[in-house]
Amino acid sequence: MESTYWQDVMAADYAVPGDRALTDLTEELVRGLASTNPQVRDALAYPTLATWLERGVYDDLLPGFGDGLCAGLAYGLGEDGTDTVFRRSFTALTLAEVIHRDNAEFLVHDEVVMRWGDRLATWLLRERDLRGYVPDCGWAHAVAHGADAIGALARSRHCDAGVLRALLDVLADRIVKDTQYRWVHEEHDRVAHAVMTILHRNMLTSDELERWLKPVAATAAQQPLMHETLPEWPTPPVFNARGVLHVLLSQLAIGVKGFPIPGDDELFGRPIEARADMLLMLTEAVQSSQPYIYRPAANPRS
């Protein structure tokens, strides 16, 4: 990818160049998503694609463009610690922009968006390389980018309660999944924000949310035995689960900003109907995760 050429595009306010076919330009940008050079990947390829998507450059091509991107989610899947993670992770982030565009303009049929969702979920659950910042290469951030994509999908008009339940399950499975990586680059915040997007849809009951929360809370509540000699504590899954619980409790208590759903511009201005129940459930989960720090609730649930 010729950096000078694309720097000129950026300097021209991302105007689409007229000296080359859009197909050729797009292929070069998509290849740039896999670059180990953050100046190419983060500063040129991704922002150019995101800007063109937002401006409607791909509106007539959106289904095929999204399908083509999905191929990148399988590139090197199963590897850990290799450079292939950049293509997978930035593919997910770009696919989130594709879904945002459909959310704004109603361009794609529901079966297409659900197909993208299936590919995203499969990738996120099978991704082994959960590095955040990689020295010399910049952000990999698969968990954060995956959560952003799930959040974009959760805003889709194509998502009913069943799909939202499935998305929550994907997030829960990712949170508790065994891994060697602790999330230390705001992955907790991004995952919790995706959950908040689902909560704002007000399609799931408190009982459904409680069932979703149970495996996360159970992982967070794991405690070492006094006689155990452990190389680290908490283990990464416990650390990750506790982090998500803490951040989700904070976001639910304080409130978050987010992208409105077209046709429902007040989405993030409306109250979450299950907010009170979720606050109580999350408070209990956090207390149970570190009982040596938190006092029991003054009025525990009966």
TAQUIJO-V664670 format. One record per residue. N is the residue number from 1. BURIAL is + if it has 24 or more other ideal C-beta (glycine too) atoms within 12 Angstrom, else -. Layout:
n->[N	N]
burial->[BURIAL	BURIAL]
//
This chain:
n->[1	2	3	4	5	6	7	8	9	10	11	12	13	14	15	16	17	18	19	20	21	22	23	24	25	26	27	28	29	30	31	32	33	34	35	36	37	38	39	40	41	42	43	44	45	46	47	48	49	50	51	52	53	54	55	56	57	58	59	60	61	62	63	64	65	66	67	68	69	70	71	72	73	74	75	76	77	78	79	80	81	82	83	84	85	86	87	88	89	90	91	92	93	94	95	96	97	98	99	100	101	102	103	104	105	106	107	108	109	110	111	112	113	114	115	116	117	118	119	120	121	122	123	124	125	126	127	128	129	130	131	132	133	134	135	136	137	138	139	140	141	142	143	144	145	146	147	148	149	150	151	152	153	154	155	156	157	158	159	160	161	162	163	164	165	166	167	168	169	170	171	172	173	174	175	176	177	178	179	180	181	182	183	184	185	186	187	188	189	190	191	192	193	194	195	196	197	198	199	200	201	202	203	204	205	206	207	208	209	210	211	212	213	214	215	216	217	218	219	220	221	222	223	224	225	226	227	228	229	230	231	232	233	234	235	236	237	238	239	240	241	242	243	244	245	246	247	248	249	250	251	252	253	254	255	256	257	258	259	260	261	262	263	264	265	266	267	268	269	270	271	272	273	274	275	276	277	278	279	280	281	282	283	284	285	286	287	288	289	290	291	292	293	294	295	296	297	298	299	300	301	302]
burial->[+	-	-	-	-	+	-	-	+	+	-	-	-	+	-	+	+	-	-	-	-	-	-	-	+	+	-	+	+	+	+	+	+	+	+	+	-	+	-	+	+	+	-	+	+	+	+	+	+	+	+	+	+	+	-	-	+	+	-	-	-	+	+	-	+	+	-	+	+	+	-	+	+	-	+	+	+	-	-	-	-	-	+	+	+	+	+	+	+	+	+	+	+	+	+	+	+	+	+	+	+	+	+	+	-	-	+	+	-	-	-	+	+	+	+	+	+	-	+	+	+	+	+	+	+	+	+	+	+	+	+	+	-	+	-	-	+	+	+	+	+	+	+	+	+	+	+	+	+	+	+	+	+	+	+	+	+	+	+	-	-	-	+	+	+	+	+	+	+	+	+	+	+	+	+	+	+	-	+	-	+	+	+	-	+	-	+	+	+	+	+	+	+	+	+	+	+	+	+	+	+	+	+	+	-	-	-	+	+	-	-	+	+	+	+	+	+	-	+	+	+	+	-	-	-	-	-	-	-	-	-	-	-	-	+	+	+	+	+	+	+	+	+	+	+	+	+	+	+	-	+	+	-	-	-	+	-	+	+	-	+	-	-	-	-	-	+	+	-	-	-	+	-	+	+	-	-	+	+	+	+	+	+	+	+	+	+	+	+	-	-	-	-	-	-	-	-	-	-	-	-	-]
//
